[in-house]
Amino acid sequence: MLVELALALGLLTSIGLVVFKGSLDIMAPRQWIIQQNMSDAYLTYEEAYAQRVSFEQLTSIESPWPVYPENISTEVEIGKLPGGRPIMAEVIRTRIPDTNNISEHGGTGTEETNPTEMQTWQVQSHLSYSIGAEEYVKSRTIIRTQ
């Protein structure tokens, strides 16, 4: 009877471990999806911020988006996993002038090609983050014109 009890306990332990492993395998893709959704949500914030900031601030020296090839890199928390573990990412911001901007605004336009002296900028935010050993990069480009 003691041998049968030990075999039954061993069998139940084995079944429990298989079920536990299966539940962990099911949870791994969910965490990937959670992090993808959080990174998309943060980029939506970046997009809204780029559209909300005034054009004067956008084109100033203290701009959150410096003129390319310069950039500003900031480490941000894009969310938390269940259990409170933060998800960290790096945001890199830059802006690129349109070629038709006049020279004082970073382009090669002239009074003939740009008589109203319009400015157009590509405002870019790049988000890089890791899930496990994999590195991911997402970006958003917003066109601002005045």
Secondary structure, DSSP 4 states (H G I P E B T S, - for coil): -HHHHHHHHHHHHHHHHHHHHHHHHHHHHHHHHHHHHHHHHHHHHHHHHHHHS-HHHHTSTT-SSPBTT--EEEEEEEEE-TTS-EEEEEEEEEEEE-TTSBGGGTS-B-TTT-TT---EEEEEEEEEEEETTEEEEEEEEEEEE-
